[in-house]
Amino acid sequence: MQKNPEEIRFELIKLIEETQAIFPNLSLRLDEMRRWIADKRSGLLMRKPHVMQLIEELLRDATFWFEVQLLPEEDREAEFALLSPTEQYWYKYLFPAWINERDPKLSTWKKKLMAGDFEGSDASQIDKISQEIEFLGGDTLNSYIADLSMATDLIASGVKDLPLCVQLTSVRDVLAQTKQADWLSTLKYWGIKRGVFISFNPTLNQVESKIGQYIFQYSDRISENCYPVVNMDK
């Protein structure tokens, strides 16, 4: 059940205070997000589902990461070992990077989210692709922050448990070329070493299944510092 804005604000402030002395960068990033919604009325925020879902997801991620960091190293590694391959990659590498590094896209996507310009219209397609990958025995993770800041619609892994960052688009020609350049630059900025950019025809029969099969098969084959661009038009 989705929490109301006042619960979210309370939990944010509490976590900011708890992390301030030990992990100041986390505290600062959380406070930045708190200030983003601080002057917004609860009624308005309730009409901004993507904003609220992102903040809730951030609270879950930050709370888990913070609590695990407080454990002795052996216990911390044991806790991480219980996670799926994509969760491990997120909590051990990408989420800490987002906490500690400047996010060049943060101010832009905050404005877009609050303005309602983020539709999440591809969510059902991503869900179907994720289901196909998991049906085949792979693993997936979807994250608002990875999507908005790291040009990653989903993180996936196959048999070898090697995380792969996937960007999906149905945009073609000039726009696709521009998006590809931005995608590659973004992945390299965040130190993401394995990624694939998939441009696809949304009218293609069973396209989600075909994309899921491709990701599952090639997630084990793509080497580090390799960023293939794939066009699925037939």
KANOR-V617789 format. One record per residue. N is the residue number from 1. SS is DSSP state (h for helix, s for strand, l for the rest). OMEGA is omega in radians with two decimals (999 if undefined). Layout:
[[N | SS | OMEGA] [N | SS | OMEGA]]
This chain:
[[1 | l | -3.11] [2 | l | 3.13] [3 | l | 3.11] [4 | l | -3.06] [5 | h | -3.13] [6 | h | 3.05] [7 | h | 3.13] [8 | h | -3.14] [9 | h | -3.12] [10 | h | -3.11] [11 | h | 3.09] [12 | h | -3.13] [13 | h | 3.14] [14 | h | -3.12] [15 | h | 3.08] [16 | h | 3.14] [17 | h | -3.10] [18 | h | -3.06] [19 | h | -2.97] [20 | l | -3.06] [21 | l | -3.01] [22 | l | -3.14] [23 | l | -3.06] [24 | h | 3.13] [25 | h | 3.07] [26 | h | 3.14] [27 | h | 3.14] [28 | h | -3.13] [29 | h | 3.10] [30 | h | 3.13] [31 | h | 3.06] [32 | h | 3.11] [33 | h | 3.09] [34 | h | -3.13] [35 | h | 3.12] [36 | h | -3.10] [37 | h | -2.99] [38 | h | -3.06] [39 | l | -3.13] [40 | l | 3.13] [41 | l | -3.11] [42 | h | 3.14] [43 | h | 3.11] [44 | h | -3.12] [45 | h | 3.11] [46 | h | 3.11] [47 | l | 3.10] [48 | l | -3.01] [49 | h | -3.12] [50 | h | 3.08] [51 | h | -3.09] [52 | h | 3.12] [53 | h | 3.11] [54 | h | -3.12] [55 | h | 3.10] [56 | h | 3.12] [57 | h | 3.12] [58 | h | 3.11] [59 | h | 3.11] [60 | h | -3.12] [61 | h | -3.08] [62 | h | 3.14] [63 | h | 3.13] [64 | h | -3.09] [65 | h | -3.14] [66 | h | -3.11] [67 | h | 3.12] [68 | h | 3.13] [69 | h | -3.13] [70 | l | -3.11] [71 | l | 2.97] [72 | l | -3.02] [73 | h | -3.12] [74 | h | 3.12] [75 | h | 3.13] [76 | h | 3.13] [77 | h | 3.11] [78 | h | 3.12] [79 | h | 3.11] [80 | h | -3.12] [81 | h | 3.13] [82 | l | -3.10] [83 | l | 3.04] [84 | l | 3.14] [85 | h | -3.12] [86 | h | 3.07] [87 | h | 3.10] [88 | h | -3.13] [89 | h | -3.13] [90 | h | -3.03] [91 | h | -3.11] [92 | h | -3.02] [93 | h | -3.00] [94 | h | -3.14] [95 | h | 3.06] [96 | h | 3.09] [97 | h | 3.14] [98 | h | 3.11] [99 | h | -2.92] [100 | h | -3.10] [101 | l | 3.04] [102 | l | 3.11] [103 | l | -3.08] [104 | l | -3.07] [105 | l | -2.99] [106 | h | -3.08] [107 | h | -3.14] [108 | h | -3.08] [109 | h | 3.04] [110 | h | 3.12] [111 | h | -3.11] [112 | h | 3.13] [113 | h | -3.10] [114 | h | 3.13] [115 | h | -3.14] [116 | l | -3.10] [117 | l | 3.09] [118 | l | -3.03] [119 | l | -3.05] [120 | l | -3.04] [121 | l | -3.14] [122 | l | -3.07] [123 | h | -3.11] [124 | h | 3.10] [125 | h | 3.13] [126 | h | 3.09] [127 | h | -3.13] [128 | h | 3.11] [129 | h | 3.13] [130 | h | 3.13] [131 | h | 3.13] [132 | h | 3.14] [133 | h | -3.13] [134 | h | 3.08] [135 | h | -3.14] [136 | l | 3.12] [137 | l | 3.13] [138 | l | -3.07] [139 | s | 3.13] [140 | s | 3.05] [141 | s | 3.06] [142 | l | -3.11] [143 | l | 3.07] [144 | h | -3.07] [145 | h | 3.10] [146 | h | 3.13] [147 | h | -3.00] [148 | h | -3.05] [149 | h | -2.96] [150 | h | 3.09] [151 | l | -3.09] [152 | l | 3.12] [153 | l | 3.04] [154 | s | 3.01] [155 | s | -3.08] [156 | s | 3.02] [157 | s | 3.14] [158 | l | -3.07] [159 | l | -3.05] [160 | l | 3.09] [161 | l | 3.12] [162 | l | -3.08] [163 | l | -3.13] [164 | s | 3.13] [165 | s | -3.00] [166 | s | 3.01] [167 | s | -3.12] [168 | s | 3.07] [169 | s | 3.02] [170 | l | 3.11] [171 | l | -3.10] [172 | l | 3.03] [173 | h | -3.02] [174 | h | -3.12] [175 | h | 3.13] [176 | h | 3.13] [177 | h | 3.12] [178 | h | -3.13] [179 | h | 3.11] [180 | h | -3.13] [181 | h | 3.12] [182 | h | 3.11] [183 | h | -3.09] [184 | h | 3.11] [185 | h | -3.13] [186 | h | 3.13] [187 | h | -3.13] [188 | h | 3.11] [189 | h | -3.09] [190 | l | 3.11] [191 | l | 3.11] [192 | l | -2.98] [193 | l | 3.13] [194 | s | -3.12] [195 | s | 3.07] [196 | s | 3.12] [197 | s | -3.08] [198 | s | 3.04] [199 | s | -3.03] [200 | s | 3.07] [201 | l | -3.07] [202 | l | 3.12] [203 | l | -3.14] [204 | l | -3.12] [205 | l | 3.12] [206 | l | -3.06] [207 | h | -3.13] [208 | h | 3.12] [209 | h | -3.13] [210 | h | 3.11] [211 | h | 3.14] [212 | h | 3.13] [213 | h | 3.12] [214 | h | -3.11] [215 | h | -3.13] [216 | h | -3.10] [217 | h | -3.02] [218 | h | 3.11] [219 | l | 3.12] [220 | l | -3.02] [221 | l | -3.08] [222 | l | -3.11] [223 | l | 3.11] [224 | l | -3.12] [225 | l | 3.11] [226 | s | -3.04] [227 | s | -3.10] [228 | s | 3.05] [229 | s | -3.04] [230 | s | 3.10] [231 | s | 3.09] [232 | s | -3.07] [233 | l | -3.10] [234 | l | 999]]
